[in-house]
Structure formats: structure tokens, C-alpha cells
């Protein structure tokens, strides 16, 4: 049972959703908890159509999004059903926890209960707010209020005709507000747009990060600048700049190397101007009555290098104008300056988890982004080349600043083949001329290469998490419950990172291989059981021996046997009837989870023909431990097969001579 799917995996997602809903409803019934298939469906859809797409990851943010945004905007149902959504969500999240499906990186069960209770206090108001509706929901709810079901064939046309004829009443004022909101807001909720998957990363100990922040050149310069201002600050010119003499003194103190430049104003000192703007943006300094002053409340920040570094990193996207545009030159404002706050986060996301990224490769994608934002149709080719080179130059300046901050490490050398291997792919987004340029430039032996430092990695990860994205960190699952640990590893960790995470988990007292096996044995889903056992046996050094030992396990035996046969370690011809039946049960239950009953019915008929029902009955009597799965197979597969064997035939009245007798002849029966 997967709990994460790519957006294009529509069939796989729908199959998993069907199983989740069916199992959750059954579980809720056994435990006397409220459940509703429409609202459980909505909860699953809401998480699938999100930044990260993790169906089993829930925290306070996702709970509020579902109850206060998703349901009011998308879910059409009678009010008495909508009113139950908080409690239905509570049931669903308890089911995820009870079956080991919960993502341990989300909120705990107690935390989700509290978050639901808090959101429920605002839920009624959200439902009553007509402006939270989507346009599709407005019309669907209008139809429902008039007793119509738009899913019925032909109903939509009837509804449209009734609208055109004025027979359907609706609130035009609400509709106008919804249309206005659609025009003034983004057509797609940012939380609904799936983001790229980020790889798991590792970070050094916290003490190393603290030391790195202390060594940051920018952090040291910002502290020095604040100290130089002192309690009384410094007088500014009428133009709002530092006097040139004071600026030269400060430049020498900060080590910018600009104290001997021949300039007419301190505003023409680019490095000093950047630091002054940075300090102001970070709220370390302020201007009052013609003086540049230190902000008193910033004193604790200046004594904490890590906190100061984080503040400096956070405000960096707002400094595009001073980073990309040299002061007092003939050039107009740089193209990159206008897009800097959008492009810089994308650049850092691209670097995330990558090593030695060629800056020229990034420059081409940034230039492509500029072309989508500005109109160059009438520009002469030489001007376009000039602007492209300006963007590349400004990007290098940006990386120099990131290096001074300690967010990236810059080196020089040849580019890894990874960064040119995709240039010939059909889905390549770069235009042909950009691909040709890159082929030539990536062959150079002395390219500028960029890699995020541990400080940069941590900062980018924190921002990704704030945006609701998945950003795995090796070691964060060190105390997770065994089933939840393995569930995350199967879907979100490549083999090498999975091994590191698993070893970190096993290093904790009381956490051993046997507890992992017990979690796999308790898993109620065949597909998830197989995935969990696979990641365990493929990751551990003793994995192959462990798999062979599990051959006789009363619960994991069929799964282990399937693996051993797939690897060619067991000849199917050596197996007895019971093993074949157990294998059949394992495979058929897996197919039932993955594709639903129809494909399984077809397969059984293809394998056994008119004896398909008897074959299904034999599998059901195999002794496989998955009682819930077997019960579903009996109801959804075996019973339809049995019913198909005994369909009533229509017997028509026989006309004279149809029973093999000559017409009009034969002995007549007396009455």
C-alpha cells in the first residue's frame, strides 16, 4: 500500500484510494467510530493534490487546509454531512496510525487531535462563508440545492437549460465575488501545486553548524558594522548616504577593499552599499532624523551567530537590486534584479542535494526564466546577447555573495557528465541555441562550480518545510515506530540513504531487526508488506540470509517465498500443493490491492476457465494469514465468480415438435 504517487500515476492512485477507503470504513465500523466515504475521499484527494503529495503526512497546517479551505472550496454534499468533517478526519487519522501508515514526520496522534479541535472551532464559519467556494462548487452546490445530481447523464444539459431559462435561482452577488476572487488571486492554490521531489540529505553535528555560522564573513561584517555605529549612530548626508570619509573608514574596517576607490559618493562603493542594505533589511539598523542607528532590539541577534546567519539568509532574496546592479554606471536596472526574489529560491532549490553544479548551467535556465517574464521580440540579436551576458554576470555576483555568507562553496574544475547528459533528451526545456552553447562551455576544464554548504543545506531545507514540501533528513527517523520508519524508507529514500537511516535507527537501544520484522508481520497490506521486507533485506548485510530464514515464517513465509522464487533461489517445481496455494493467495491478494477485483476475476478465469470459482475457493482455504484480505477476496471476487456459475437461464415455451417428436403425432396424455 503506497501512500505517495506522482500526479501522472492516476490509475495507481485511484486503486490505492479505493483500498484505503474500503479498509478505513471497515475499521471504523469495528471500532464504533464515525466514517463517511465522501469525506475520507476528500481527505485523500486533498493530500494527493498538494505540494508534497504524501497521503499519510498530516500536521496542523494540513488539517487547517483541509477543513478550512479544501472542503469549503471543493466538497459538495448536504450540510449535515459536511458538518461531520472534523470527526471523520479524526477517524481517518486514527486509522492511519493504527495500521502503521502514518508518516512519522508529521504530527503525533495527540497533536492531530488538538489541531482538529482547534480548526473545528472555525469550521462552521468557513462553511458559511460563500466566498471560500470554488466556481465549480458554486454551480454543483446550486444544482444539489435544487435536487439535481450533475453526475447523472443528461442532468448537466437540463441544469444549463434551466439556468438559461431563469428557472434556477442563485445568488448573483456571491457569484460575482467568486469570479472576482478567481481573477485577482492565483488560479491554482500554491498548496495544491505539486513540487519537485527533494533527495534526503545529511547534516553535520549542531556544533559544526554553529562554528560555521561564526566564521561567516557576512556575519562578522554585520556585527562589525553594528559595533561601528555605536550607541549614537552616524550622521548621513542629505542624500541619505554615509559621508565619504566615514565610508572609507568603515570599508577598511570591514575589509571590503574599497577604501581607496576614486568615487564621488559612498553610494558608489558596491560592497559597502550591499552590507548597509543588508543590515537595514535584517532590521539591524534604521535611519532616524538623518542618522544611521543600530536597532536596540537586535542586540540578542548580534550575539547569536547562528540566528544572525539565518536572518541574513532569509532577507537575501530582497537584496537583488544591490547585488545585481552596480551603482552609478551607464547600465539600466538589471533584468535579474526584477526577478531576484523569485529566482534565487529556485536556484538554491536546484543546488539542493547536488554537488559541484556548473554556474553556467544555471545561467541558461535563469536566462530562460527572464525570457518568459520580459518581451524581447523586437530586440536586436546583439542586445539579447548583451542582456544574456549581463544575467550570467549578475548570477556570478550572486554566487560570490552566497559564498561570503557561507551558504555555498565555490570551486573551479571540469563539470560532471551529469550536467550535460540530459541535453539530448526529448523533454529538454532549453532552446537549441542554449543547448549548443552549453555543450561547448561544459567541456571547459576550469568552470565555476557551486555546492551548498551544510549551513546552506539546512537553511534551504527549513524553507522547503515551511512551504509544505518534503525534504528528508537522514537521522530524523531515528526514534520512529518501526512500521512508520520502513514505510517512509520504501517510498522516499534511495538505497544508500535508506541504509544510513536504517543503521541510525538500529543504533538506538531497544531498536533491533526483530522489532522491524514484527512491524512487517503486523502490516495489513500485501503490497506494503513486500515493500517493507524488500527494503529491510536489501539494506542489511545479513539480508539474503534473513530472507532464507523467513521461508518458514508462518506470516512472512509467502512473501519471502515469492522473493526467493523471483531471485531464482527456489525451483517452483519443488514446491508442494500448500506452498503453491500460499503463493497464489499472496499474489492474488496483491493484485486485488493494486488493481481491484475485476483484473483478478479476469486472471482467475484465464487460469482456470469454468473452474475459476473452485480455484478461488482453494486459494481462500490456503491458510494464508491475511484474514482481512481473504475476506475481501471472498466478497469481491469469489462471490461474483460463484454467482456467474449459476445464472438463471430463460426457458421459453416449446412449440409442437421441439422436443424431438414429429408434429401432430404421438400418444396423447389423458387428463
C-alpha positions in Angstrom: 0.0 0.0 0.0 1.7 3.1 -1.2 0.9 6.5 0.3 2.6 8.6 -2.3 2.0 8.9 -6.1 3.3 11.1 -8.9 0.5 13.3 -10.3 0.5 11.2 -13.5 0.0 7.9 -11.7 -3.8 8.4 -11.8 -4.8 4.7 -12.0 -2.4 3.6 -9.3 -3.6 6.4 -7.0 -7.3 5.6 -7.6 -6.7 1.9 -6.9 -4.9 2.7 -3.6 -7.6 5.2 -2.6 -10.3 2.6 -3.1 -8.5 0.2 -0.8 -7.8 2.9 1.8 -11.5 4.0 1.9 -12.8 0.4 2.0 -10.4 -0.6 4.8 -10.9 2.6 6.8 -14.7 2.3 6.7 -14.5 -1.4 7.8 -12.0 -0.5 10.6 -14.2 2.4 11.8 -17.3 0.2 11.9 -15.5 -2.4 14.0 -14.4 0.3 16.4 -17.7 2.2 16.5 -16.2 5.4 15.0 -17.9 7.8 12.6 -16.9 7.4 9.0 -18.1 8.7 5.6 -16.7 7.6 2.2 -17.2 11.0 0.6 -15.2 12.9 3.3 -12.5 10.2 3.5 -12.2 10.5 -0.2 -11.8 14.3 0.1 -9.1 13.9 2.7 -7.1 11.6 0.5 -7.6 13.8 -2.6 -6.6 16.9 -0.6 -3.2 15.4 0.4 -2.6 14.0 -3.1 -3.3 17.4 -4.7 -0.7 19.2 -2.6 2.9 20.4 -2.6 4.3 17.1 -1.3 1.5 14.6 -2.1 2.1 12.5 1.0 -1.3 10.9 1.8 -0.2 9.8 5.3 1.5 13.0 6.3 -0.7 15.3 8.4 0.2 18.3 10.6 -1.7 21.3 11.9 -1.1 23.1 8.6 -2.6 20.3 6.5 -5.5 19.9 8.9 -6.4 23.5 8.6 -6.0 23.5 4.9 -8.4 20.5 4.6 -11.1 21.7 7.0 -11.0 25.5 6.3 -10.1 25.6 2.7 -10.4 22.3 0.8 -13.9 21.3 2.0 -15.5 24.8 1.7 -13.9 25.2 -1.8 -14.3 21.7 -3.3 -16.7 19.3 -1.5 -20.3 19.3 -2.5 -22.7 17.5 0.0 -25.7 18.2 2.2 -24.8 20.4 5.1 -25.4 17.6 7.7 -22.7 15.6 6.0 -20.2 18.5 5.8 -20.7 19.3 9.4 -19.2 15.9 10.4 -15.9 16.5 8.5 -13.7 17.2 11.6 -14.8 14.0 13.3 -14.4 12.0 10.1 -10.9 13.3 9.7 -10.2 12.3 13.2 -11.3 8.8 12.5 -9.2 8.6 9.3 -6.0 9.9 11.0 -6.5 7.3 13.8 -6.8 4.6 11.2 -3.5 5.7 9.6 -1.8 5.5 13.0 -3.4 2.1 13.9 -2.3 0.5 10.7 1.3 1.8 10.6 0.6 4.0 7.6 1.1 7.4 9.4 4.2 9.4 8.3 6.2 9.8 11.5 7.5 13.2 10.3 4.0 14.6 10.7 2.2 15.5 13.9 1.6 12.8 16.6 -1.9 11.4 17.2 -2.3 13.7 20.2 -1.1 16.7 18.2 -3.5 16.0 15.3 -6.4 15.6 17.7 -5.6 19.0 19.2 -5.2 20.6 15.7 -8.6 19.2 14.6 -10.3 20.5 17.7 -8.8 24.0 17.1 -9.7 24.0 13.4 -13.2 22.7 14.2 -13.9 25.9 16.2 -13.6 27.8 12.9 -15.1 25.2 10.6 -18.7 26.3 10.7 -17.7 29.9 9.9 -15.7 28.6 6.9 -18.6 26.6 5.6 -20.9 29.6 6.0 -18.5 31.9 4.0 -19.8 31.7 0.4 -16.6 33.4 -0.9 -14.5 30.4 0.0 -16.3 28.4 -2.6 -14.7 27.5 -5.9 -16.6 28.3 -9.0 -17.3 24.6 -9.8 -18.6 24.0 -6.3 -20.9 27.0 -6.5 -22.7 25.6 -9.5 -22.6 22.0 -8.2 -24.0 23.1 -4.8 -26.7 25.2 -6.6 -27.7 22.1 -8.6 -27.7 20.0 -5.4 -29.8 22.6 -3.6 -32.4 22.2 -6.4 -32.4 18.4 -6.1 -30.2 17.7 -9.1 -27.2 15.4 -9.4 -24.8 16.6 -12.0 -23.2 13.1 -12.2 -26.3 11.7 -13.8 -26.2 11.5 -17.6 -28.1 14.4 -19.2 -28.6 16.3 -16.0 -26.0 18.9 -16.8 -27.7 19.9 -20.0 -31.0 20.1 -18.2 -29.4 22.2 -15.5 -27.8 24.5 -18.1 -31.1 24.9 -19.9 -33.0 25.7 -16.7 -30.3 28.3 -15.8 -30.6 29.9 -19.2 -34.4 30.0 -18.9 -34.2 31.6 -15.4 -35.8 28.6 -13.7 -32.9 28.1 -11.4 -32.3 30.8 -8.7 -28.8 31.6 -7.5 -27.1 34.4 -5.6 -25.6 36.6 -8.3 -23.7 38.7 -5.7 -21.9 35.6 -4.4 -21.1 34.5 -7.9 -19.6 37.9 -8.8 -17.4 37.8 -5.7 -16.2 34.3 -6.6 -15.4 35.4 -10.1 -13.6 38.5 -8.8 -11.6 36.3 -6.4 -10.6 34.0 -9.3 -9.4 36.9 -11.3 -7.4 38.7 -8.6 -5.9 35.6 -7.0 -3.8 32.8 -8.4 -5.9 30.3 -10.4 -4.2 27.5 -8.5 -3.7 27.5 -4.8 0.0 27.3 -4.2 -0.5 24.5 -1.7 -2.2 22.5 -4.5 0.7 22.6 -6.9 3.0 19.5 -6.7 6.6 20.4 -6.1 9.7 18.6 -7.3 10.9 15.7 -5.0 14.0 16.6 -3.0 16.6 13.9 -2.1 17.4 13.0 1.5 20.4 15.0 2.9 22.8 14.6 5.8 23.9 17.4 8.1 26.9 17.6 10.4 26.5 17.9 14.2 24.9 21.1 15.5 28.2 22.3 17.0 29.8 22.3 13.5 27.0 24.4 12.1 27.4 26.9 14.9 31.1 27.2 14.2 30.4 27.7 10.5 28.0 30.5 11.2 30.6 32.2 13.5 33.2 32.0 10.6 30.8 33.5 8.1 32.3 36.6 6.5 29.0 38.4 6.2 28.0 37.6 9.8 31.3 39.1 11.0 30.9 42.2 8.9 27.3 42.8 10.1 28.5 42.6 13.7 31.4 44.9 13.0 29.1 47.4 11.2 26.7 47.4 14.2 29.6 47.9 16.6 31.0 50.8 14.5 27.6 52.6 14.6 27.8 52.5 18.5 25.0 53.9 20.7 24.7 57.2 18.9 24.9 56.1 15.3 26.4 58.0 12.4 25.3 61.2 10.6 24.2 60.8 7.0 24.4 63.2 4.1 21.3 65.0 2.7 21.2 62.2 0.1 20.9 59.6 2.8 24.4 58.2 2.4 27.4 57.9 4.7 29.9 60.7 4.3 32.7 59.6 2.0 35.4 59.9 4.8 33.3 57.7 7.2 32.5 55.3 4.4 36.2 54.8 3.6 36.9 54.3 7.3 34.1 51.7 7.5 35.3 50.0 4.3 38.7 49.5 5.7 37.3 48.2 9.0 35.0 45.7 7.2 37.7 44.6 4.7 35.7 45.3 1.6 38.9 46.7 -0.2 37.0 49.8 -1.4 38.6 52.4 0.8 41.0 53.7 -1.9 38.5 53.7 -4.8 38.1 57.0 -6.6 34.4 57.8 -6.2 32.3 60.9 -5.6 29.9 59.3 -3.2 29.8 56.4 -0.7 26.8 55.1 -2.7 29.3 54.2 -5.5 31.0 51.6 -3.2 29.1 48.4 -4.1 30.3 46.1 -1.3 29.7 48.6 1.4 26.3 49.5 -0.1 25.3 45.9 -0.1 26.3 45.5 3.6 24.4 48.6 4.6 21.3 47.5 2.7 21.7 44.0 4.2 21.9 45.4 7.8 18.8 47.5 7.2 16.8 44.7 5.6 17.7 42.4 8.5 16.5 45.1 10.9 19.9 45.5 12.5 20.0 49.2 11.6 17.5 52.0 10.9 17.5 55.6 9.8 16.1 58.3 12.0 16.5 62.1 11.8 19.3 61.9 9.3 21.4 59.4 11.3 22.1 55.7 10.8 21.3 54.0 14.1 21.7 50.5 15.5 18.4 48.8 16.4 18.4 48.2 20.1 16.2 45.1 19.9 18.8 43.5 17.6 21.3 43.2 20.3 20.5 39.5 21.2 20.6 38.6 17.5 24.1 40.2 17.1 25.3 37.9 20.0 24.0 34.8 18.3 25.9 33.9 15.1 23.5 31.2 14.0 20.4 33.3 14.5 22.1 36.2 12.7 23.2 34.0 9.8 19.6 32.7 9.5 18.2 36.3 9.4 20.8 37.3 6.8 19.9 34.3 4.7 16.2 34.9 5.0 16.3 38.5 3.7 18.8 37.8 0.9 16.1 37.5 -1.8 15.1 41.1 -1.1 18.6 42.4 -2.0 18.6 41.8 -5.7 18.8 45.5 -6.6 22.1 46.0 -4.8 23.6 42.6 -5.6 23.0 42.6 -9.4 23.2 46.2 -10.4 26.4 48.1 -9.9 25.8 51.6 -8.5 26.3 54.7 -10.7 27.0 53.1 -14.1 25.6 53.6 -17.6 23.6 50.3 -17.4 19.9 50.3 -16.8 18.4 48.2 -14.0 19.5 44.5 -14.4 16.9 42.0 -15.6 17.7 39.7 -12.8 17.1 42.4 -10.2 13.4 42.4 -11.0 13.0 38.7 -10.6 15.6 38.1 -7.9 13.2 37.3 -5.1 11.6 34.6 -7.2 14.7 33.2 -9.0 17.1 33.0 -6.0 15.0 30.4 -4.1 14.7 28.4 -7.3 18.5 28.5 -7.8 19.0 27.3 -4.2 16.4 24.5 -4.7 18.2 23.4 -7.8 21.5 23.2 -5.8 19.8 21.3 -3.0 21.3 17.8 -2.8 23.6 18.3 -5.8 27.4 18.6 -5.9 29.6 20.9 -8.0 26.8 22.4 -10.1 28.3 24.4 -13.1 27.1 28.0 -12.7 26.9 28.4 -16.5 24.2 25.6 -16.5 22.2 27.6 -14.0 22.8 30.8 -16.0 21.0 29.3 -19.1 17.9 28.3 -17.0 17.8 31.8 -15.4 18.1 33.4 -18.8 15.2 31.2 -20.0 13.1 32.4 -17.0 13.9 36.0 -17.9 12.7 35.4 -21.5 9.4 34.2 -20.1 9.0 37.3 -18.0 10.1 40.0 -20.4 9.4 40.7 -24.1 12.4 40.6 -26.3 10.7 40.1 -29.7 11.8 43.4 -31.2 15.3 43.4 -29.7 18.4 43.2 -31.9 20.4 39.9 -31.6 23.4 41.8 -30.1 21.2 43.4 -27.4 19.8 40.0 -26.5 23.3 38.6 -26.2 24.3 41.6 -24.1 21.3 41.1 -21.7 22.1 37.3 -21.5 25.7 38.0 -20.6 24.5 40.6 -18.0 22.3 37.9 -16.4 25.3 35.5 -16.3 27.5 38.1 -14.8 24.9 39.1 -12.2 24.4 35.4 -11.4 28.1 35.0 -10.7 27.9 38.1 -8.4 25.1 36.5 -6.6 27.2 33.3 -6.0 30.0 35.4 -4.7 27.7 37.0 -2.1 26.4 33.5 -1.2 29.9 32.3 -0.8 30.7 35.3 1.5 27.7 34.4 3.6 28.8 30.8 3.8 25.8 29.4 2.0 27.7 27.9 -1.0 31.2 26.7 -1.6 32.7 27.8 -4.9 35.4 25.8 -6.7 36.8 25.6 -10.2 37.2 22.5 -12.3 35.6 20.3 -15.0 31.8 19.6 -15.0 30.5 16.2 -14.1 28.9 14.4 -17.1 25.6 14.5 -15.1 25.2 18.2 -16.1 25.4 17.5 -19.9 23.9 14.0 -20.1 20.3 15.4 -20.4 21.0 17.9 -23.2 19.8 15.4 -25.9 16.6 14.4 -24.0 13.3 15.0 -25.8 11.9 16.7 -22.8 14.8 19.2 -22.7 13.3 22.7 -21.9 16.2 24.7 -23.1 16.1 26.0 -26.7 18.5 24.6 -29.3 20.9 27.6 -29.2 21.2 27.3 -25.4 21.9 23.6 -25.7 24.6 24.3 -28.3 26.2 26.9 -26.0 26.2 24.5 -23.1 27.8 21.7 -25.0 30.7 23.9 -25.8 31.0 25.6 -22.4 30.6 22.5 -20.3 33.6 21.0 -22.0 35.9 23.7 -20.5 38.3 22.4 -17.8 38.0 25.4 -15.5 34.4 26.1 -14.8 32.9 27.9 -11.7 31.2 25.2 -9.7 28.8 25.7 -6.8 27.7 23.4 -3.9 25.5 24.2 -0.9 27.4 24.2 2.4 25.8 22.4 5.4 24.6 25.8 6.5 23.1 26.4 3.1 21.5 23.0 3.1 19.9 23.4 6.5 18.5 26.9 5.6 17.1 25.7 2.2 15.6 22.7 3.9 13.9 24.8 6.6 12.4 27.0 3.9 11.2 23.9 1.9 9.5 22.6 5.1 7.8 26.0 5.7 6.4 25.7 2.1 4.9 22.3 2.9 7.4 20.4 0.9 9.1 17.0 1.7 12.8 17.4 2.5 14.0 14.2 4.2 16.9 14.5 6.6 19.0 11.4 7.4 18.6 10.8 11.1 15.2 12.4 11.6 13.6 8.9 11.8 16.0 7.6 14.5 13.2 7.1 17.0 10.2 6.5 14.7 7.9 3.5 15.2 9.3 0.5 13.2 6.4 0.3 10.7 6.4 4.0 10.0 10.2 4.0 9.6 10.1 1.3 7.0 7.1 2.9 5.3 9.0 6.1 4.7 12.1 4.3 3.6 10.2 2.3 1.0 8.9 5.4 -0.7 11.2 8.4 -0.1 14.7 7.1 0.4 17.2 5.8 -2.3 19.1 2.6 -1.2 22.2 4.3 0.1 20.3 6.9 2.1 17.9 4.2 3.3 20.8 2.2 4.6 22.2 5.2 6.5 18.8 5.9 8.1 18.2 2.3 9.0 21.6 2.0 10.6 21.0 5.1 12.6 17.7 3.7 13.8 19.3 0.3 14.8 22.0 2.1 16.8 19.4 3.2 19.4 18.9 0.9 22.4 15.9 -1.4 22.2 15.5 -1.0 18.4 16.5 -4.1 16.6 15.8 -6.2 13.5 13.3 -8.4 15.3 11.1 -5.3 16.1 11.2 -4.4 12.4 10.1 -7.9 11.4 7.3 -7.7 13.9 6.1 -4.5 12.3 6.2 -6.1 8.9 4.2 -9.1 10.2 1.6 -6.7 11.6 1.2 -4.9 8.3 -2.4 -5.5 6.9 -1.4 -4.7 3.3 0.3 -7.2 1.0 2.0 -4.6 -1.2 3.3 -2.7 1.7 4.5 -5.9 3.4 6.5 -6.8 0.3 8.0 -3.3 0.1 9.0 -3.2 3.7 10.6 -6.6 3.7 12.4 -5.7 0.5 14.0 -2.5 1.9 15.0 -4.4 5.0 16.6 -7.4 3.3 18.2 -5.3 0.6 19.7 -2.9 3.1 21.0 -5.1 5.8 24.3 -7.0 5.2 22.6 -10.2 6.5 19.6 -9.5 4.3 19.9 -12.6 2.0 20.3 -15.0 4.9 17.4 -13.3 6.7 15.2 -13.8 3.7 16.0 -17.5 3.5 15.3 -17.9 7.2 11.9 -16.3 6.8 10.9 -19.0 4.3 9.3 -21.0 7.1 7.8 -17.9 8.9 4.0 -18.6 9.4 3.2 -14.9 8.4 6.1 -13.7 6.2 6.7 -17.1 4.6 4.6 -16.4 1.4 6.3 -13.0 0.9 9.7 -14.5 1.4 9.0 -17.4 -0.8 7.9 -15.0 -3.6 11.1 -13.1 -3.3 13.2 -16.3 -3.3 11.5 -17.6 -6.4 11.9 -14.2 -8.2 15.6 -14.4 -7.5 15.8 -17.9 -8.8 16.8 -19.5 -5.4 13.8 -21.8 -5.4 12.5 -24.0 -8.2 8.7 -23.8 -8.4 8.7 -27.5 -9.3 10.0 -28.5 -5.9 7.1 -26.9 -4.1 4.1 -28.8 -2.6 0.5 -28.0 -3.2 0.1 -26.0 0.0 3.1 -23.7 -0.9 1.6 -23.2 -4.4 -1.7 -22.2 -2.8 0.0 -19.8 -0.4 1.9 -18.3 -3.3 -1.4 -18.0 -5.1 -3.0 -16.3 -2.2 -0.1 -13.8 -1.8 -0.1 -12.9 -5.5 -3.9 -12.7 -5.8 -4.3 -10.5 -2.7 -1.5 -8.3 -4.1 -3.3 -8.0 -7.4 -6.6 -7.2 -5.6 -4.9 -4.3 -3.8 -3.2 -3.0 -6.9 -6.0 -3.3 -9.5 -9.2 -4.1 -7.7 -11.5 -7.1 -8.2 -12.1 -7.0 -12.0 -8.5 -7.8 -13.1 -8.3 -10.6 -10.5 -11.5 -12.1 -11.7 -10.3 -12.0 -15.3 -7.0 -13.6 -14.3 -8.7 -16.4 -12.4 -11.0 -17.1 -15.4 -8.0 -17.1 -17.7 -6.1 -19.6 -15.5 -8.9 -21.9 -14.5 -11.8 -21.3 -17.0 -15.1 -22.6 -15.8 -13.3 -23.9 -12.6 -12.3 -20.3 -11.6 -14.6 -20.3 -8.6 -13.2 -23.6 -7.3 -9.7 -22.3 -7.8 -10.6 -19.2 -5.8 -12.1 -21.3 -3.1 -8.9 -23.4 -2.9 -6.8 -20.2 -2.5 -9.2 -18.9 0.2 -8.6 -22.2 2.1 -4.9 -22.0 1.7 -4.3 -20.9 5.3 -2.8 -17.5 4.4 -2.7 -15.4 7.5 -4.2 -12.2 5.9 -7.8 -12.7 7.1 -9.0 -9.2 6.1 -7.6 -9.6 2.6 -9.1 -13.1 2.2 -12.5 -11.8 3.4 -12.3 -9.0 0.7 -11.3 -11.6 -1.9 -14.3 -13.7 -1.0 -16.8 -10.8 -1.2 -15.3 -9.0 -4.2 -14.0 -11.9 -6.3 -15.2 -15.4 -5.2 -18.9 -14.5 -4.8 -19.1 -12.9 -8.3 -17.5 -16.0 -9.7 -19.9 -18.2 -7.9 -22.9 -16.1 -9.0 -21.6 -16.3 -12.6 -21.8 -20.1 -12.5 -25.5 -20.2 -11.5 -27.1 -17.5 -13.6 -30.8 -18.4 -14.3 -31.4 -19.3 -17.9 -34.5 -18.0 -19.7 -36.6 -21.1 -20.6 -39.1 -20.3 -23.4 -42.3 -22.3 -24.2 -41.8 -25.2 -26.5 -43.8 -25.3 -29.7 -45.1 -28.5 -31.2 -42.3 -30.8 -32.3 -39.4 -29.0 -30.4 -38.8 -31.9 -28.0 -37.8 -34.3 -30.8 -41.3 -35.6 -31.6 -42.9 -35.4 -35.1 -45.5 -32.7 -35.2 -49.0 -33.8 -34.6 -48.1 -37.4 -33.7 -47.5 -39.5 -30.6 -49.7 -40.8 -27.8 -51.9 -38.1 -26.2 -51.9 -38.0 -22.4 -55.3 -38.2 -20.7 -56.4 -35.5 -18.3 
